[in-house]
Structure formats: structure tokens, C-alpha cells
Amino acid sequence: MTSPVFETTTPDSLVYLDRLAVTDLGRSYKGRMLDELDVRPGQTVVDLGCGPGTDLGALADAVTTTGAVIGIDHDQTAVDAARERSADRDSVTVHLGDIHDLRLADRTADRARTDRVLQHVANPVLALREIHRVLRPGGRVIMGEPNWDTLTIDHPDVTLSHAYTQYVTDKVIRNARIGSQLPRLAAEVGFAVPTVIPVTPVFRDVRTADQILGLERTTQRAVAAGYFTEEAARRWLDHLDGGSFLAAVTFYIVVAES
């Protein structure tokens, strides 16, 4: 079933985050999120789910030496990496923490951001309440999340495409539809939501798509879960490897204000 075009080993999570950040897609949507965050010198910004610190430098540049950037992540390895990378930035601190129970005082921050974090958390509503609590009046949070229900991978047999997307939404991503749900959920906890920006990357190269989507690895898991037969999986991957390739998924940048 496997082909040299596909990655068969799951990349380290920190490597994956770094790899995505330097792609054209990563630079584009992260730049848009930073623009919408509208950080001013002297402000306090919280990066929730900061990972290995991929975005802390850009935030530190925006607040200048008169502001503060607080990175928070639940993974100690990520926190250690982020601390090492930002060691020369006096305005940056990084903490181990839980987005559902932030160790920050009420009305601490002017800005906050989450980037592909809420799709994985146990309780997005509780996380949103915590973000609302720590933001000052007039504060802003920028959230970037996909809706995996919109994932489209072209194949002559559309039932295989549907099966793949269904497996991803059912089993792979905890909150698979969070991107399009976020405006409603944010409003329900007290945010105003003035702007929602849909971003739909289109992948025409299977190798590029595989580095983000893990096509072969996900297909193997779908076979084990009963979404594909072995024969159907072979047909699915053979076409993706050898045919004209197209995949797309919609990612939502949600602007919310306290």
C-alpha cells in the first residue's frame, strides 16, 4: 500500500509545527493572523498553545521591549524548546499550563492568540471562557482553526473521498468542525465577533499535501477502523500517488473582542 511519495513515520510534533510554519501556507496565514491581532508596543500578548515558540519572536517584535509576551503550552518539551529559542528576548516568558485553567489574573492581557489549538482541546467552551476572563475590556483574541468537514481530496471514486474525510472528522481530530463553530461559541461566552476570514489552501502537489495531512498514515488507520478495505485503500493511494492531485480544506481566522 505504501509508496515512496508518502511519509510512513509520524513526524515529531515540534518538527511538524516548525515545518508547517516555513511553508508558503504557514507564512501566509500566520501573517494574516498577526495583522488581525493588531498588536501595539507596550501591550501584553498571550500565545496559547505556543508550541516550540514558533511565533513568539514575531509577537515580541510587535510589543517591543516595552511590552510582554507570555507563551503557554501543556507540553513540557515544547515549553523547554520555546524557552531556549526566546532566551535572548527579555519581553518573553514561557510557562507550562492548561488552556482550560490559565494561571493568569483577570484582565491581564491586551491580546491573545490560538493557532490550531482548539481543535485538540477537551473543552473549547471552557478554554474560550478562560481567554475571555484574562483579556482586558477591549482586548482581542485571534483564533485560527480548520473545519475538517470541508476537507476535499479529489478521486474518481467519490465514496473513497467521503470515507477519508469522514474518518478524519470522526476519529482523528477531537473537535473537527471547530473552525466554523468558533464564531458562535465565542459569542456565547461574551465575545463580540466582528470578523471571520475563511482561508482555503489548495494543494496540487501530493508530497506537499502529505507533509501536512499524513495521507498514507491516516489511510492505514482508517483501514484499521473499518472506513476502508485494504483493496479500497490501495486504489485510493495509488490514484493520489499517480494521478492529477487536488486537495483543499477551509481554515477560519476568527477575530473576537472582549
N, C-alpha and C positions, 0 to 999 in steps of 0.2 A: 504493500500500500504506500510505502514511503517513497520519496523522490529527493534527489539532492537539492532541489529548489526549496524544500521546506525545512524549517528548523525542527528537529525532533527532541531537543533538550530545552526545557523551560529555562529561560534566562533568569539570572539573579534579579530580584525585584528592583534593586538600586541601579543595576546596569540597564534594565529596561527603561526606567524613568529617565536616566541620562540619555539613552539612545533616542527616545521619542523627542526629548527637548531640543535636540540639534537638527531634527528633520525640518523640512520646509513647513510641514503641517504644524509641528510643535512651535516653531518660532512665530508663525503667523497667528495662531490662536492665543498664545501666551502674550504676544504683543498687544493684541486686541483687549485681552483681559486687563493688562496693565493700564492701557489707555482709559478704559471704562472705570477702573479703580480710582483714577484721578487723585493720586497721592500728592500731598503738598509737603514742602520742607517743614520739619518740626513735628509732623504727625506721628502717631503710634499705629503701626500696622501689624496685624496678626496673620501669619500664614499657617492655616490649619491643615495638618497633613503635609508638612513641609518636605517630607522625604529626606533625601540626602542634601537638601539645601539648594536645589536647582535654581530656585527663583529668589533666594534671599538677597543675592548681590544686587539684582535689579531693584528690589524694594529698598535696599539700603541706599542706593544711589538716589532714589526718588525722595526719601525722607531727609537726606543729607545727614551730616554729623549732628544736627540739632534735633533729629527725631529718633525713633526707636522701632526696631523690627523684632518681633517675637515669633520664632518658629516653634511649632508644637507638632509632635508626632508620637504615635503609640508604640513605635518600634525602636528599641534601644540602638540597634545597629545603624538605623537611619539617623537617629539623633547624634550618635558619635560622628558619623560622616559629615553631617551638617555643621556640627561644632568645629570640626577640623577645617572645613572649607571656609568658614566665616571667621576664623580665629583672628584675622587682621582687620576685622570690622568691629569697631568699638560699639557701634549702634545696634549690633545684632546679638541676641541671646536665643538659645535653643533649649527647649525643655521637653522631657518625656511627659506625655499627658494624654488624656482621653477627651475627645471632642464632645462626648456626652456630659462631661463634668469638668469644665475648664477651671483650672486653679488661677483664675483671674478675677479681680474685683469687678463689681458692677460698673458699667460706664467707663471702662479702662481704655478702649481703643477707638480710634477715629475711622479705621479701615480694617477690613478682614477679607480674606480670600480662601476659597477651597477649589482645588483643581483635580477633578476625577476622584474625589474622596467620598462623597456622599453616596455614590453607587455601591459602596462596600460596607457602610456602617450599619450597626444593628438597628438603630432608631433615628432616621433622618429628622423627624419632627423634634425629638429631644435635642439633637445637635443644633437645629435651627433656633430653638428657644435659647440655648446657651449662647449662640452667636448674637442673638438679639439682646440678651442680658448684658454682654460685655461691651457692646457698642454704645458710644455716646449718642445723645439725641442728634439727629442729622448725620449720623455715621452711615457708612456704605459697606456692603459686602458684595463681592463679585464671585459667582459660583459657576464653574464650568463642568457640565455633565452631559454624557450622551443619553439618548434613548435607544437602547439596543433593539427595540421592536422595529426600528427603521432600518436595521441592517439589511442591505440587499447585496447579494452576490449572484451575478448572472450565471445561469447554467441552462442548457437546453431542457433539462427536466426540472421544472419549477417546483415540483414536490420535494426535491432534494434541497433546493434553496430554502424553502419554507421550513423543512425539518432542521436544517442547520441553525437558522435564526431562532426557531422555537427552542432548541436545546440551549442556546446561549441565554435566552431570556428566562427559561425555566430553571436552569441548573448552574450556569457559570457565574452570572452576576447577581448578587443578592438583591439589589434594587435596580433592576434592569431598565425600568422606564422612568427613572428619577428625573432625567433631563426635562421632559415635558411636564412633569408633575410639580417641579420646583416653584414656578410662579404661584400656583395655588397654595402649596404648603407654606411658602414664605408669607403669603398674605394672611393665612390662618393664624400664624404666631405673632402677627403685628407689624410686619414689614409692609412698606409700600413697594411696589414692583413697577418702576417706570419703564423699564426696557428689557426686552428679551431678544437676543440676537441668535438666530439659527446659523450654524456653520456646517456645511455638508461637504467634507472632503471626498473626493472621488479618486479611487486607486485604479490605475490602469496597468501597473506592474505587479505581478503576483509576488515577487520577492519582497517588495516594499510593504505590500499588504500583509504578508505572512509575518514580518517582523513586529507588526502591531497586533494582528489578530490571532496569530498562532494557528493557522488553518489546519495543518495536519494534526497537531496535538489535540486540538479541540474536536476534530473529526474522530480521532481514536477514542476519546472519552464519550463522544456521542454514540459510537458503536456499542461501547460497554453499557451505556444507559438505555439502549434499545431504540434510539432515534434513527439509526442507520443499520442496515445489514452490512456485513462485510463486503458483499458484492456491490451494493449501492455506494458505499464509501469509496471503493476502488474507482467506480465510474465518476463520482464527484471529484475526487482528487486528480484523476487522470485528465479530466477536462480543464480543471483550474491550472494544471501544470502545462498543458499543451495547447490550449485554445486561446482565443482572444479574451482577455481578462477585464472584468469591471466589478468593483465593489464600492459601496458607499454607505455611510451611516451619518445621521444628523446629531450634531453636538450643540448644546444650548449654552450660551453665555447669559446668565441671569443677573441683572442688576437689582439689588434690593437695598432699601434705605430705612433706617430706624427713625 
